[in-house]
Amino acid sequence: MLKKIFCSLVLLCLLSFSVYFWYQLRYSNVTESSRNALLSSLKDSQSEDGLIKSGVDYRGIRLELDLGKENLTKENETTETKTQELKKCPDPSPLLVGPLRVEFSTPVSLDTVRKENPRLQEGGRYKPHDCVALQKVALIIPFRLRDEHLKFWLYYLHPILQRQQLDYGVYVINQDGDNTFNRAKLMNIGYAEALKEYDYDCFVFSDVDIIPMDDRNTYKCFRQPRHLSVSMDKYGFKLPYNQYFGGVSSLSKEQIMKINGFPNNYWGWGGEDDDIFNRVDNRKMSISRPDGVVGKCRMIRHERDKNNNDNPQRFKRIAHTLKTMDTDGLNSLEYEVVAVEKHDLFTKITVDVGMPPED
């Protein structure tokens, strides 16, 4: 009897040992690296006081960790990867709608413009989120005491520029003081100051009171200098004369350098546009334009600004453009920056342009 009991106990022990041995072999395929990763994760999941901050599901070997900065780094890497993977924006943009209704009877506020353009970055900067813009465009606005006009410009242009899928920034170049206005010099200053902030390759120079009536009139640069405000209501939606280059124009960085920028010596109203045309023509370039329908624009009616009377020297200076353009322009530009203000909708740069010479 005792012999049978003893034999049964031995068999039971052998069976237990066999089961234990089989169990060890069954789960021994967990690699050493997996065990180390698990231990490391457990260590990382503890706070300084040794408490576990996150749960561990051993069945799936899934660790729910407080990643902190590691998560942020991965998100940034993902964002950079997505940016690198983005394709170039199509040309023309598929977002364009064509003719627009432009009217100035109802005032607009900057708050309204902000709400309608939530993707704008500080300083009036924008770039498409789903493609890489074909050009980096700086919009330069020579400015003084035109705040109401600027509101309309921002209200209409920001949506247009975004539909055109441009990587752009808006720069309001404000002439300090009340001396005679110098539009072309402010354009030179805008070019120089914008390049200090970003590697722009295209520059659009726009009067603050001119609004395009068709978003197919793309505010970008072309193989030749571009005149954009072709058909203004002020002139009965016609080009006033073939050499006219006023209102809104675009030039690439290379084109601007080729003509030494713009003249600095046109004080008061008139003449600088014709001087710029002469510079372009002298460098064997031509003016390109959209057709008269796409190039329609409206101008905000207003009285002539104070201290912006007709320039009595303009005809004399225009006649001597070819003699002066190599010495009067970007290479002779002198000014002082008084203030730089970064607004939500634009960057305002106030500058001292100096005094007009006594002729």
WOJOMO-V864940 format. One record per residue. N is the residue number from 0. RES is the residue in three letters. OMEGA is omega in whole degrees, 0 to 359 (999 if undefined). D_LAST is the distance of its C-alpha to the last C-alpha in Angstrom with 1 decimal. Layout:
# WOJOMO-V864940
N;RES;OMEGA;D_LAST  N;RES;OMEGA;D_LAST
This chain:
# WOJOMO-V864940
0;MET;179;136.4  1;LEU;180;134.3  2;LYS;179;133.7  3;LYS;180;132.3  4;ILE;181;130.0  5;PHE;180;128.8  6;CYS;179;128.1  7;SER;179;126.1  8;LEU;179;123.9  9;VAL;179;123.2  10;LEU;179;122.3  11;LEU;178;120.0  12;CYS;179;118.2  13;LEU;179;117.8  14;LEU;179;116.3  15;SER;180;113.9  16;PHE;179;112.8  17;SER;179;112.3  18;VAL;180;110.1  19;TYR;181;108.0  20;PHE;178;107.6  21;TRP;180;106.6  22;TYR;179;104.0  23;GLN;179;102.4  24;LEU;183;102.2  25;ARG;185;100.8  26;TYR;178;97.7  27;SER;180;97.2  28;ASN;173;94.6  29;VAL;187;91.9  30;THR;178;90.0  31;GLU;180;89.3  32;SER;179;85.5  33;SER;179;86.0  34;ARG;179;87.9  35;ASN;178;85.3  36;ALA;179;82.5  37;LEU;179;84.5  38;LEU;179;85.1  39;SER;180;81.4  40;SER;178;80.4  41;LEU;179;82.9  42;LYS;180;81.5  43;ASP;184;77.9  44;SER;178;79.0  45;GLN;175;80.2  46;SER;182;78.2  47;GLU;180;78.2  48;ASP;175;81.3  49;GLY;181;83.2  50;LEU;177;83.2  51;ILE;180;82.7  52;LYS;183;79.5  53;SER;185;80.2  54;GLY;177;83.3  55;VAL;177;84.8  56;ASP;185;86.7  57;TYR;183;89.2  58;ARG;179;90.6  59;GLY;186;87.4  60;ILE;181;86.1  61;ARG;183;82.9  62;LEU;177;80.9  63;GLU;189;78.7  64;LEU;172;76.4  65;ASP;189;73.6  66;LEU;178;71.1  67;GLY;184;68.1  68;LYS;180;65.3  69;GLU;177;67.1  70;ASN;181;66.8  71;LEU;179;63.0  72;THR;180;62.6  73;LYS;179;64.6  74;GLU;179;62.5  75;ASN;179;59.3  76;GLU;179;60.8  77;THR;179;61.9  78;THR;179;58.4  79;GLU;179;56.9  80;THR;179;59.6  81;LYS;179;58.9  82;THR;180;55.2  83;GLN;183;56.1  84;GLU;182;58.5  85;LEU;176;56.1  86;LYS;176;55.3  87;LYS;179;51.9  88;CYS;179;50.8  89;PRO;178;51.6  90;ASP;6;49.1  91;PRO;179;48.7  92;SER;178;49.5  93;PRO;183;52.8  94;LEU;184;51.5  95;LEU;182;49.2  96;VAL;178;50.2  97;GLY;183;47.9  98;PRO;183;46.6  99;LEU;173;45.7  100;ARG;181;45.6  101;VAL;178;42.2  102;GLU;188;41.9  103;PHE;184;39.9  104;SER;181;42.3  105;THR;180;44.0  106;PRO;176;42.0  107;VAL;180;42.5  108;SER;178;42.7  109;LEU;177;41.9  110;ASP;178;45.6  111;THR;180;46.5  112;VAL;179;44.3  113;ARG;182;45.8  114;LYS;183;49.3  115;GLU;180;48.7  116;ASN;186;47.2  117;PRO;183;49.7  118;ARG;179;49.0  119;LEU;176;45.4  120;GLN;183;44.9  121;GLU;179;42.6  122;GLY;181;38.9  123;GLY;181;39.5  124;ARG;179;41.2  125;TYR;168;43.9  126;LYS;181;46.0  127;PRO;181;49.1  128;HIS;186;52.4  129;ASP;176;54.6  130;CYS;180;52.7  131;VAL;182;49.9  132;ALA;181;46.6  133;LEU;180;45.4  134;GLN;175;41.8  135;LYS;193;40.0  136;VAL;171;37.1  137;ALA;177;34.2  138;LEU;186;32.8  139;ILE;180;29.1  140;ILE;172;27.9  141;PRO;195;24.3  142;PHE;165;25.0  143;ARG;173;24.4  144;LEU;178;26.9  145;ARG;186;28.9  146;ASP;180;32.3  147;GLU;177;34.5  148;HIS;180;32.9  149;LEU;178;33.4  150;LYS;178;37.0  151;PHE;180;37.5  152;TRP;180;35.8  153;LEU;182;38.0  154;TYR;182;41.1  155;TYR;190;40.8  156;LEU;182;39.3  157;HIS;178;41.5  158;PRO;179;44.7  159;ILE;183;43.2  160;LEU;178;41.9  161;GLN;176;45.3  162;ARG;176;47.2  163;GLN;175;45.1  164;GLN;179;46.5  165;LEU;168;43.2  166;ASP;193;42.8  167;TYR;173;39.6  168;GLY;182;37.4  169;VAL;182;34.9  170;TYR;177;31.7  171;VAL;184;29.6  172;ILE;189;26.2  173;ASN;179;25.2  174;GLN;181;21.6  175;ASP;176;22.3  176;GLY;183;20.9  177;ASP;176;19.2  178;ASN;182;15.5  179;THR;184;13.9  180;PHE;179;16.2  181;ASN;186;15.7  182;ARG;185;18.9  183;ALA;178;18.7  184;LYS;176;18.1  185;LEU;177;21.0  186;MET;176;23.0  187;ASN;181;22.5  188;ILE;179;23.6  189;GLY;177;26.5  190;TYR;183;27.7  191;ALA;183;27.6  192;GLU;180;29.3  193;ALA;180;31.9  194;LEU;176;33.1  195;LYS;184;33.8  196;GLU;188;36.4  197;TYR;182;38.1  198;ASP;179;38.4  199;TYR;176;36.8  200;ASP;179;36.8  201;CYS;183;35.1  202;PHE;177;32.0  203;VAL;181;31.6  204;PHE;187;28.3  205;SER;167;28.9  206;ASP;186;27.3  207;VAL;185;29.5  208;ASP;182;30.5  209;ILE;183;32.1  210;ILE;177;35.8  211;PRO;181;37.8  212;MET;181;41.0  213;ASP;183;43.0  214;ASP;172;43.6  215;ARG;174;44.3  216;ASN;191;40.5  217;THR;179;40.6  218;TYR;179;37.5  219;LYS;181;37.9  220;CYS;183;36.7  221;PHE;181;38.0  222;ARG;176;38.2  223;GLN;174;35.0  224;PRO;189;32.0  225;ARG;172;33.1  226;HIS;189;31.7  227;LEU;181;33.8  228;SER;188;32.7  229;VAL;187;34.0  230;SER;181;35.6  231;MET;178;34.0  232;ASP;179;35.7  233;LYS;181;32.4  234;TYR;179;32.6  235;GLY;181;36.4  236;PHE;176;37.0  237;LYS;175;35.5  238;LEU;184;32.8  239;PRO;174;30.0  240;TYR;190;29.3  241;ASN;182;30.5  242;GLN;185;27.3  243;TYR;182;26.7  244;PHE;184;26.3  245;GLY;176;25.3  246;GLY;181;27.3  247;VAL;180;29.6  248;SER;177;29.8  249;SER;176;31.6  250;LEU;176;31.2  251;SER;178;33.5  252;LYS;181;32.5  253;GLU;180;33.1  254;GLN;179;30.9  255;ILE;179;28.0  256;MET;182;28.4  257;LYS;181;28.7  258;ILE;181;25.2  259;ASN;179;23.7  260;GLY;186;23.2  261;PHE;181;20.2  262;PRO;178;16.4  263;ASN;190;14.7  264;ASN;175;11.1  265;TYR;181;12.0  266;TRP;184;11.3  267;GLY;188;13.5  268;TRP;168;16.3  269;GLY;172;16.9  270;GLY;186;16.3  271;GLU;179;17.3  272;ASP;179;20.9  273;ASP;176;20.6  274;ASP;179;18.7  275;ILE;177;21.7  276;PHE;179;24.1  277;ASN;179;22.8  278;ARG;179;23.2  279;VAL;181;26.7  280;ASP;180;27.6  281;ASN;179;26.5  282;ARG;175;28.8  283;LYS;173;31.7  284;MET;179;32.0  285;SER;179;32.6  286;ILE;174;32.1  287;SER;182;35.4  288;ARG;167;36.2  289;PRO;178;39.2  290;ASP;187;41.0  291;GLY;179;40.0  292;VAL;180;42.7  293;VAL;183;42.2  294;GLY;179;38.4  295;LYS;179;38.6  296;CYS;172;36.3  297;ARG;178;35.9  298;MET;176;32.8  299;ILE;181;33.1  300;ARG;180;32.0  301;HIS;176;29.5  302;GLU;177;26.9  303;ARG;182;23.2  304;ASP;175;22.2  305;LYS;181;20.6  306;ASN;173;16.9  307;ASN;180;16.8  308;ASN;178;15.7  309;ASP;178;14.8  310;ASN;184;11.7  311;PRO;182;10.2  312;GLN;192;8.7  313;ARG;183;12.1  314;PHE;177;14.0  315;LYS;182;11.8  316;ARG;179;11.9  317;ILE;182;15.6  318;ALA;183;16.5  319;HIS;182;15.6  320;THR;185;17.3  321;LEU;179;20.1  322;LYS;188;18.1  323;THR;190;16.1  324;MET;181;18.9  325;ASP;181;20.9  326;THR;180;18.3  327;ASP;182;16.4  328;GLY;181;19.0  329;LEU;183;22.0  330;ASN;177;22.0  331;SER;185;18.7  332;LEU;176;19.3  333;GLU;179;19.1  334;TYR;178;20.3  335;GLU;177;23.1  336;VAL;180;26.1  337;VAL;181;27.0  338;ALA;173;30.2  339;VAL;182;32.3  340;GLU;178;34.8  341;LYS;176;37.7  342;HIS;179;38.9  343;ASP;190;41.9  344;LEU;183;39.8  345;PHE;172;36.5  346;THR;180;34.5  347;LYS;180;31.6  348;ILE;179;29.0  349;THR;187;26.5  350;VAL;172;23.4  351;ASP;184;20.5  352;VAL;180;17.5  353;GLY;184;15.2  354;MET;175;11.9  355;PRO;180;8.8  356;PRO;176;5.9  357;GLU;181;3.8  358;ASP;999;0.0
